[in-house]
Amino acid sequence: MAQPVVQTIHRDPALFYWILLPITVVMILTGILRHYAMVLLQSTPKKQTLPLIRQHRSLMRGVNLRTNANVLSPSSFAARKSFLVAAFQSGAFLADPDAKGKPRPNPMTDPAAMEGMMGMMKGQVAMMVPQTLIMGWINAFFSGFVIMKLPFPLTPQFKSMLQSGVGTRDLDVRWVSSLSWYFLTLFGLQPVYNFILGSNNSANQVTQQMAGMNPGAGMMGPEQDPDKLFQSEAENLEVIEHKWILEGVEDRLLASLS
Amino acid sequence: MSTDLVNPPVQLQPEKALHLSQLAPQILKSSPTTSLPYPLSLLTTPESQETWVVYENLVFQCLRTGDDDSAKECLDRLVDRFGEDNERIMALCGMYEEAVAKDDKELEGVLKTYNKAIQADPTNMLLRKRKIALLKSLSRTNDAISSLVELLDASPIDSEAWAELSELYFSQGMYQQAIFSLEEVLLITPNAWTIHARLGEILYIHGQSPSVNDAEILKSLSESMRRFCRSLELCNDYLRGYYGLKLTTKRLLDVLPSAGKQSDADLPPPSTETVHKLHELATRKLAEIVRRSASKEKGWEGFDPAEIIAARELLDRETQKVDR
């Protein structure tokens, strides 16, 4: 079978100057703009109040006691255990002792949670709006242009990725349409932003989405009823099996060193 | 060179500190404050995270070596960058004020500003720690202890604060409380061999104090010995650990034969034979460390000279006794 004829399309060089370059430049500039917009929109994380810190860290103390109990002598472990269990069960460390036993409030009515959601919303909006605008702009002005040819051959599966907006079946996959170029720049500009803005910029939408996930996961934590956490930690402490690490340490040391 | 300033060791020898602080004028000159107008400044001033860590450490070292002017300069830049309300900056500024204060009266003034700031924002742990340090340097130890207890009530997983509390109690001769605090430190950092050894030291000293009875002496001595053992198990060439082990085992060898049966202890006291072996081990290891670090063998540098001298002195004392 003969080699298929290499497709040649004579492109106007103006395509390069008036489509390829503008799309690239606009994408980079929006990324930078978005970065600065995000910096401006970012609300400073709200400070925790002292009782909340106390509640959280006291719980951590219980966890520490549970995981590292073996450094303590049995008597001092027993003393700590009985103190912490009693305090946990009576809710002595709770930030808000009156709320003990009440059902937890609806997160929608909680202003603190709302604020967190607002932050996320702002991020989403700052991402979505320019994206929609630019895509509309490209669709309106540049759709249907084939603007460049990749210097390497590709399998036909890339056709949908590289030639969106150009409904030609027989066109070689190496030709890239303007809309596809937009998508490529959308996902591929992270290194450029890193170069211009430093490594922890918020220009790219992909990283944005990642960051959007994490506070969501973090938010679930404090949402839990602290009293329940304390009660379960008290139970964990009650059942722990204690062994002193100093037991027989002198023999271990002698065995290892002599 | 810069790595040193980014991440200096916790306990810096005086010469090193002086060396670092002498870098200050050079660093200050090489990074001028006046920057280019906005679009150009993007290209020229790579503000890395290290920049500010370097400045912060410079402040510490300059204050330590008495170069107050350079410290002020660094501090001003930090304030320019982060604003005066930043917790860390507040603590640094306070430290500078403390350093340049001429007498106790001025220090009292600094204390007042601390109190005001802490009242405004009780979550500012750094400033609360500064206040405690200031109380300590004003030798108001009791106030320092009560402030520290207050801090620890709010933040009981702060190992640094527990360790400091332990030292303060220790300085007051309240050994039980000091031991309790150190145990809290261990709960947070279970493998810190220095803390294990320190606990052994306090237990040993507690065992020496005149008020305790014989059973208590035996109990704290054997726990002390075991703490040193644990510390050595975690760090095999810990000079302080061997020093303490030698002291405790020697003392135990005196005490053990006369000791009666014990019932309330957590663990039975060690057998005389084991203690004897441990004593030998400690003596041997101490001699080895002293000898090797004196001849500056490779891999045996870095021991504190003062500790080496103390260890040698301990060994010499023993040999003299044998001679006699």
Interface residues (C-beta under 8 A of the other chain):
Chain A: K47 Q48 T49 L50 I53 R54 R57 S58 M60 R61 N64 L65 N68 A69 N70 V71 L72 S73 P74 S75 S76 I196 G198 W244 I245 L246 E247 V249 E250 D251 R252 L253 L254 S256 L257 S258
Chain B: L42 P46 D121 P122 T123 D153 A154 S155 P156 I157 D158 F180 E183 L186 L187 I188 P190 H196 E223 M225 R226 R227 C229 R230 L232 E233 N236 D266 L267 P270 T274 V275 K277 L278 L281 K285
